[in-house]
Amino acid sequence: MNLIKKITAFTALAAIISIQAIAQSPMSPYSRYGYGILRDKVTSTQRAMGGVGYAMNSGRQINAMNPASYAMCDSLTFLFDMGVTYTKLWSQEPSESGTLRESSNGGGLDYLTLQFPVSRNIGMSVGLVPVSSVGYSFGSKIKNGSAARSGNGGLNELYLGIGYSPFKGFSVGANIGYLFGTTTNDTYVYPNSGQTSLFQTVVEVRDYSLQFGVQYGFNVGQKNRITLGASFTPGKDLAGHAWGVNYDVDSDSKPDTVGYTSLRNKYSMPSTWGFGINYMWNNSLMTEFDVTYAPWSDAKYNRIDVEGSDRQKFNNRIKYAFGVQYIPKPRGRYLQRINYRAGTFYEKSYINVLGNDVKEYGASLGFGLPTPLSKTVVNLGVEWRRRQASPVNLIKEDYICVTLGINFNERWFYQSKIY
């Protein structure tokens, strides 16, 4: 099978998988707001390091956080990386009768990416990655009755990227992607007397996306290397449609579609900036610190629901992440070639709940286990996260996420010689 056939096979596989959600998320009421819980373009390796990657580049790992990293692809190597996750969530909600405790779980395919060389200084990547996820279900009391709310869906991105290194240490890159997905939010109303009704809102996105990146690395002495990286995703109005549907659950009447509208000029995503600094010592110890910023307060999100708010309020998103990776001896015995990883992060989310800011922080640990007879690596990581609103103490969520990734590293472009 030649290169074109392999890339075509991967793209077909990604298209089939994209018909369904990439991964089923645990139930979080915070995902009811906006486009849901945002996801970064991180692999299992990067998740075990706190989610860093803007300044990371390696000929053995795919890094979709910064397309400039593709230029570091080995001229003989084809990389294929896929990851699956399992997440357990515990939530606590204060109430008049005490603390309400619930748990949920989710998981599935997290991402699919591949990378291959085009020439000595040019590399390309294709991938399917999550952008946001929605999943929740909860009930509440209302005047003269009760209500139940639930939601599902999210946004995904199928991208094609290229990276180019015009001279040693410097590289630039770009991703162009197809942004797609549907988020659905349902509100059931159960009056003490009368018929049950359902109001459903749907946001369907079908649009393109762009991302640009740059990296510059330089040596300090014989064993030290510093790399600086930056990534920029332009903000844009979204294409697609949004609408609401009224259902009378207890009757045979047809549902009424209300507020059908184009997303253009009513729904948007802001620009996103990412900056990172990476330090490598002796090809053994690597550390990185990243900052992500997105002015979500300028984004448009016109709501179509019975609660009547014309525009949902968002906060500017900012995230700090730090990660470390240590390989005792890259060419040593098996235990010396294991990758040991750890990381931490803090994030002020874009989600605002009735004037309360939602914040997240967490820590992670992981291992990269090389396979005995090839350069393929099995990546295992465990991540703990906490999400909570302030100043009012709303729902507190604790997550344990287990990630399993397989980074296939094959020499597809090696030509055997006949003597």
Buried (B, 14 or more C-beta within 10 A) or exposed (E): EEEEEBBEEBBEEBEEBBEEBBBBBBBBBBBBBBBBBBBBBBBBBBBBBBBBBBBBBBBBBBBBBBBBBBBBBBBEBBBBBBBBBBBBBBBBBEEEEEEEEBEBBBBBBBBBBBBBBBEEBBBBBBBBBBBBBBBBBBEEEEEEEEBBBBBBBBBBBBBBBBBBBEEEEBBBBBBEBBBBBBBBBBBBBBBEEEEBBBBBBBBBBBBEBEBBBBBBBEEEEEEEBBBBBBBBBEBBBBBBBBBBBBBBEEEEEEEEEEEEBEBBEBBBBBBBBBBBBBBBBEEBBBBBBBBBBBBBEEBBBBBBBEEEEEEBBBBBBBBBBBBBBBBBEEEEEEEEBBBBBBBBBBBBBBBBBEEBBBBBBBBBBBBBEBEEEEBBBBBBBBBBBEBBBEEEEBBBBBBBBBBBBBBBBBEBEEEEEEE
